[in-house]
Amino acid sequence: MKDKITILIAEDHILVNNPKMTTTGINSLSQREIEVIEYIKKGNSSKEIAMVLNISRKTIGVHRYNIVRKLNLKNVASLINYINTSQSDLYERFTI
């Protein structure tokens, strides 16, 4: 519970202090968020993604949250569904 509160406080701080974070849609995704999406598409867990990218699981959680928010989705399951049903539109933007 404490970890979730810490993440929410950090997210609120980022949103308030960074006007660019209010942008939504595919073009608003950062390069790191696109990398995380690539690993999600491959079925990697947050722990696995964190190990590969050499960042914490909490940071991966923040990236997942931001991706879902920027794409106006409800959760990571809806993100996976979105990626699978929109592959033709997303392929060019999500290839690293």
N, C-alpha and C positions, 0 to 999 in steps of 0.2 A: 504494500500500500504506500509506504513512504517513497519508494522508487517512482511510482506513478505520479505522486504529487510533485516530486522533484522535476519530472519530465514535463508535466503540465505547466509548472511555474516557468521553466526554461522556455517552453513554446510560447507562452504568453509574453514573456520578455522579448523574444525574438520578433514576434508579430508587432508588438507596440513600437519597437525600436528600429524596425526595418520595413518601410512602406512597400518595398518590392515583394515581400512575403504575402501580400494580400492578392497578388496576381494568381489566376487559376488557369488551368488548361495545360495541354502537352508542352507548349512552348515555355511555360513557367518552370519546368523541371530543371534542376541543376544537373551538372554532369555526374555528380556522385549519386543523385537520386536515380538517374538513368542506369548507372552501374548496379545499384541495388535492385532495380527492376529486372535487369538481365539475370541476376542470380536468383531472384524470386521465380522468374520464368523457368529456370532450370530445376526448380524444386528445392533449392537450398534453404536451410533453416536460418534464423537470425544468428545463431551461434556460429554456423558455418560461414556465413557471409562476413561476420565480424572478424573471424580468424583470417580469412583470405584478404580482406581489406585492411587488416591490422588496426581495427577500431573497436570500441566497446559494443556490447549488445544493446546497451541503452541508446547509443548513437544510431544504431540500425533501427531501433524502435522509433526514434524521432524521425528518421528518414522515411520509414513506412508511413507514419502518421502524416507527414508533409505530403507525400505522394498521393495518398488517399484524399487528403483535403484539397490539394491542388486540382485533382481530377474530379472533384465533387462526387466521390464514391463513399460508401458506408463503412467498408472494412477491407482487409486484405483479400478476403475471398472474392469480393466484388471486383477488386483490382485484377485478380487472376482471370476472372471471367471477362473483364473488359479487355485485357491483353489478348486472350484467346479469340475473342469475337472481332477484335479490331486489328488483327495482325497486319493486314495490308496497309492500313493507315499509320500504324506505329512503327513498322519495320525500319523505315528510313530514319526516323527520329531516335529510335532506341538502339541502333547498332553502334557499337563502340569502335 
